[in-house]
Structures are given as C-alpha cells and as structure tokens.
Amino acid sequence: MKRIWILTLFLIRDLFGSLAGIVPLAFALAFGLIAFEYGMDQAQFVVVAGVGTGALCLLCTLLLAGRVTRAWSYPIVARLHRRTELLAALVLGGLAITTVLAILITVTNLAAGRLALAFPSGLWILPTWLAVWLLAAALALPLSSLTSRGGSHAAGYALLAAILVLNDQKARLQARNLDWLARAVTIILWPVSTLVGQASSGIHDQAYFLALAATLVFAALLFALADQLLHDKDLLWAE
C-alpha cells in the first residue's frame, strides 16, 4: 500500500509539473464559473456538479495514464510487484485531484452566495459523489492508451458515445419499435441515474443503496478489465 501512495503522489506531482496540469485546473475553473452562474440549490448541485466532477475525475485519470505511457515510466513500472499497483495509483490520483478541485469549487461558490446547502442532509453528497468518481476513474483505465490492445480504447470511446447518444434518443427508439434497445441503455445507466436522482430528491431508501452498490460493482468490473488488459501487455514506451 505504501508503494501505491508514493506512486500516486509521484504521478500527481509529475502531472502538475507539466503543461498538462493546466487542463484539470482550467476545466474546474470553467465549470465553476459557468455552471454556477445563476446559482444552485442542493438538488441541482447533486446532479449538475456530480456529473461535472465525475467528468473531471475521468479527465484527470486519463491525463495521469497518459503521463505514464512514456519511456521514463519504465524503471518505475519494472519495480512494481504487480501492474495492478499502477492502476490503483492512477485511480487514487484521479480521486485526489478531483476531491481538491471539487472542494475548491464548492467552497468558492458557497462563499459567493451562488450555492445553498442544507446540513446534515448535504452530507449524503459525499458517498454519492465518491461512488460516481470511482466509476469515472475506473472507466478511464480501459479508455486509456496504457491498457489498450489493438485499439480497444477507441472501441471503448465509440461504445460510450453510442450509449450516451442512444440514451438521449430513447423516445425515437421507442417510436421505431426499438424498445429493447432503449431498455438496454436504461439498464446500463440505471445505477448512476438512480443514485444521483435519489440523492437529488433527498431519498436514501433501498433503491439508493442498491444503486450505490451497483455503481461500485461496475467500477470494480471496469478496474478488473483494465487489470486484465495490462497484466501481460507488451508495453511500448514513447520517447
């Protein structure tokens, strides 16, 4: 575990020691200014900021994974007992950066009067967002070139885009007698949509905890997929 923490800190420092470190900062700044322009109540905050910070976590993990796919990483990876440790460090790095930026966004908008939160009900945001962030970070792993095999990450992007587009077009799918496809997309997105929706409504019943568990299971499956892809991959290090 100590190796994972050290590697996590090293990856974060390497990211913010490069120009690529500007990207998550710019994303967080733009999101904080645009999304909160007209203010938010707690229900909006759970959904809008939850999705926004989830996208930020995905971006941060992809950036960290991109930094690893270079020649200087070879001595580090070679000394690891298992490549799983590298993937764990990438997830922790993405979570750490997202947590810091999410706190800055929240505190800044609270201080500016553009956000209203109620306590203790607002504390339910923490497990909700953490599950979403874990899923986003785990999703970033198979989408990165680090774990890609034969362009599998490109196929992953295409599949993700298709799911999002189909979800937006569910009404048209049903009108064209493609109910089965609309139901399939609903089932795939059910854990996150239910988790965020229940938290936004302040309802923390059996459905909420089931969605929370399903989201974490999805994250674990994606992490296991990335681990399998990277396990015995013949890595090529870019110079």
Contacts in CASP RR format, 6 or more apart in sequence:
PFRMAT RR
TARGET T0000
AUTHOR 0000-0000-0000
METHOD contacts of the structure
MODEL  1
MKRIWILTLFLIRDLFGSLAGIVPLAFALAFGLIAFEYGMDQAQFVVVAG
VGTGALCLLCTLLLAGRVTRAWSYPIVARLHRRTELLAALVLGGLAITTV
LAILITVTNLAAGRLALAFPSGLWILPTWLAVWLLAAALALPLSSLTSRG
GSHAAGYALLAAILVLNDQKARLQARNLDWLARAVTIILWPVSTLVGQAS
SGIHDQAYFLALAATLVFAALLFALADQLLHDKDLLWAE
3 80 0 8 1.000
3 81 0 8 1.000
3 85 0 8 1.000
4 85 0 8 1.000
4 88 0 8 1.000
4 89 0 8 1.000
4 92 0 8 1.000
5 92 0 8 1.000
7 76 0 8 1.000
7 80 0 8 1.000
7 85 0 8 1.000
7 86 0 8 1.000
7 89 0 8 1.000
8 89 0 8 1.000
8 92 0 8 1.000
8 93 0 8 1.000
8 96 0 8 1.000
10 76 0 8 1.000
11 64 0 8 1.000
11 67 0 8 1.000
11 68 0 8 1.000
11 89 0 8 1.000
11 90 0 8 1.000
11 93 0 8 1.000
12 64 0 8 1.000
12 93 0 8 1.000
12 96 0 8 1.000
12 97 0 8 1.000
14 67 0 8 1.000
15 21 0 8 1.000
15 63 0 8 1.000
15 64 0 8 1.000
15 67 0 8 1.000
15 97 0 8 1.000
18 67 0 8 1.000
20 63 0 8 1.000
20 67 0 8 1.000
21 63 0 8 1.000
23 59 0 8 1.000
23 63 0 8 1.000
24 56 0 8 1.000
24 59 0 8 1.000
24 60 0 8 1.000
24 63 0 8 1.000
24 97 0 8 1.000
24 101 0 8 1.000
25 101 0 8 1.000
27 55 0 8 1.000
27 56 0 8 1.000
27 59 0 8 1.000
28 56 0 8 1.000
28 101 0 8 1.000
28 104 0 8 1.000
28 105 0 8 1.000
31 52 0 8 1.000
31 56 0 8 1.000
31 105 0 8 1.000
32 105 0 8 1.000
32 108 0 8 1.000
32 109 0 8 1.000
35 48 0 8 1.000
35 49 0 8 1.000
35 52 0 8 1.000
36 105 0 8 1.000
36 109 0 8 1.000
36 112 0 8 1.000
36 114 0 8 1.000
36 115 0 8 1.000
37 114 0 8 1.000
39 109 0 8 1.000
39 113 0 8 1.000
39 114 0 8 1.000
39 115 0 8 1.000
40 48 0 8 1.000
40 49 0 8 1.000
40 109 0 8 1.000
40 114 0 8 1.000
40 115 0 8 1.000
40 116 0 8 1.000
41 116 0 8 1.000
42 116 0 8 1.000
42 117 0 8 1.000
42 118 0 8 1.000
42 121 0 8 1.000
42 122 0 8 1.000
43 200 0 8 1.000
43 201 0 8 1.000
43 202 0 8 1.000
44 200 0 8 1.000
45 115 0 8 1.000
45 117 0 8 1.000
45 125 0 8 1.000
46 125 0 8 1.000
46 128 0 8 1.000
46 196 0 8 1.000
46 197 0 8 1.000
46 199 0 8 1.000
46 200 0 8 1.000
47 196 0 8 1.000
47 197 0 8 1.000
47 200 0 8 1.000
49 102 0 8 1.000
49 105 0 8 1.000
49 106 0 8 1.000
50 128 0 8 1.000
50 129 0 8 1.000
50 132 0 8 1.000
50 196 0 8 1.000
51 132 0 8 1.000
51 196 0 8 1.000
53 98 0 8 1.000
53 101 0 8 1.000
53 102 0 8 1.000
53 105 0 8 1.000
53 129 0 8 1.000
53 132 0 8 1.000
53 133 0 8 1.000
54 98 0 8 1.000
54 129 0 8 1.000
54 132 0 8 1.000
54 133 0 8 1.000
54 136 0 8 1.000
55 136 0 8 1.000
56 98 0 8 1.000
56 101 0 8 1.000
56 102 0 8 1.000
57 94 0 8 1.000
57 95 0 8 1.000
57 97 0 8 1.000
57 98 0 8 1.000
57 132 0 8 1.000
57 133 0 8 1.000
57 136 0 8 1.000
57 137 0 8 1.000
57 140 0 8 1.000
58 136 0 8 1.000
58 137 0 8 1.000
58 139 0 8 1.000
58 140 0 8 1.000
58 143 0 8 1.000
59 140 0 8 1.000
60 93 0 8 1.000
60 94 0 8 1.000
60 97 0 8 1.000
60 98 0 8 1.000
60 137 0 8 1.000
61 90 0 8 1.000
61 91 0 8 1.000
61 93 0 8 1.000
61 94 0 8 1.000
61 136 0 8 1.000
61 137 0 8 1.000
61 140 0 8 1.000
61 141 0 8 1.000
61 144 0 8 1.000
62 140 0 8 1.000
62 143 0 8 1.000
62 144 0 8 1.000
64 90 0 8 1.000
64 93 0 8 1.000
64 94 0 8 1.000
65 90 0 8 1.000
65 140 0 8 1.000
65 141 0 8 1.000
65 144 0 8 1.000
65 145 0 8 1.000
65 146 0 8 1.000
65 147 0 8 1.000
66 144 0 8 1.000
66 145 0 8 1.000
66 146 0 8 1.000
67 73 0 8 1.000
68 77 0 8 1.000
68 86 0 8 1.000
68 90 0 8 1.000
68 146 0 8 1.000
69 144 0 8 1.000
69 145 0 8 1.000
69 146 0 8 1.000
69 237 0 8 1.000
69 238 0 8 1.000
70 237 0 8 1.000
70 238 0 8 1.000
70 239 0 8 1.000
71 237 0 8 1.000
71 238 0 8 1.000
71 239 0 8 1.000
73 237 0 8 1.000
74 235 0 8 1.000
74 237 0 8 1.000
77 83 0 8 1.000
77 86 0 8 1.000
77 235 0 8 1.000
80 86 0 8 1.000
83 227 0 8 1.000
83 230 0 8 1.000
83 231 0 8 1.000
84 227 0 8 1.000
86 230 0 8 1.000
87 141 0 8 1.000
87 147 0 8 1.000
87 223 0 8 1.000
87 226 0 8 1.000
87 227 0 8 1.000
87 230 0 8 1.000
90 137 0 8 1.000
90 140 0 8 1.000
90 141 0 8 1.000
91 134 0 8 1.000
91 137 0 8 1.000
91 138 0 8 1.000
91 141 0 8 1.000
91 223 0 8 1.000
93 137 0 8 1.000
94 133 0 8 1.000
94 137 0 8 1.000
95 130 0 8 1.000
95 133 0 8 1.000
95 134 0 8 1.000
95 137 0 8 1.000
98 133 0 8 1.000
99 133 0 8 1.000
102 129 0 8 1.000
106 115 0 8 1.000
109 115 0 8 1.000
110 117 0 8 1.000
121 202 0 8 1.000
124 199 0 8 1.000
124 202 0 8 1.000
124 204 0 8 1.000
125 199 0 8 1.000
127 212 0 8 1.000
128 195 0 8 1.000
128 196 0 8 1.000
128 199 0 8 1.000
128 212 0 8 1.000
131 195 0 8 1.000
131 212 0 8 1.000
131 215 0 8 1.000
131 216 0 8 1.000
131 219 0 8 1.000
132 192 0 8 1.000
132 195 0 8 1.000
132 196 0 8 1.000
132 215 0 8 1.000
134 215 0 8 1.000
134 216 0 8 1.000
134 219 0 8 1.000
135 192 0 8 1.000
135 215 0 8 1.000
135 216 0 8 1.000
135 218 0 8 1.000
135 219 0 8 1.000
135 222 0 8 1.000
137 219 0 8 1.000
138 218 0 8 1.000
138 219 0 8 1.000
138 220 0 8 1.000
138 222 0 8 1.000
138 223 0 8 1.000
138 226 0 8 1.000
139 160 0 8 1.000
139 219 0 8 1.000
139 222 0 8 1.000
141 147 0 8 1.000
141 222 0 8 1.000
141 223 0 8 1.000
141 225 0 8 1.000
141 226 0 8 1.000
142 148 0 8 1.000
142 152 0 8 1.000
142 153 0 8 1.000
142 156 0 8 1.000
142 222 0 8 1.000
142 225 0 8 1.000
142 226 0 8 1.000
142 229 0 8 1.000
143 153 0 8 1.000
143 156 0 8 1.000
143 157 0 8 1.000
143 160 0 8 1.000
144 153 0 8 1.000
145 153 0 8 1.000
146 230 0 8 1.000
147 153 0 8 1.000
147 226 0 8 1.000
147 229 0 8 1.000
147 230 0 8 1.000
147 233 0 8 1.000
148 154 0 8 1.000
148 229 0 8 1.000
149 229 0 8 1.000
149 233 0 8 1.000
152 229 0 8 1.000
163 185 0 8 1.000
163 188 0 8 1.000
163 189 0 8 1.000
166 173 0 8 1.000
166 181 0 8 1.000
166 182 0 8 1.000
166 185 0 8 1.000
167 185 0 8 1.000
167 186 0 8 1.000
167 189 0 8 1.000
170 182 0 8 1.000
170 185 0 8 1.000
170 186 0 8 1.000
173 179 0 8 1.000
173 181 0 8 1.000
173 182 0 8 1.000
174 182 0 8 1.000
190 211 0 8 1.000
190 214 0 8 1.000
191 211 0 8 1.000
191 214 0 8 1.000
191 215 0 8 1.000
191 218 0 8 1.000
192 211 0 8 1.000
192 215 0 8 1.000
194 207 0 8 1.000
194 208 0 8 1.000
194 210 0 8 1.000
194 211 0 8 1.000
195 208 0 8 1.000
195 211 0 8 1.000
195 212 0 8 1.000
195 215 0 8 1.000
198 204 0 8 1.000
198 205 0 8 1.000
198 207 0 8 1.000
198 208 0 8 1.000
198 211 0 8 1.000
199 208 0 8 1.000
END
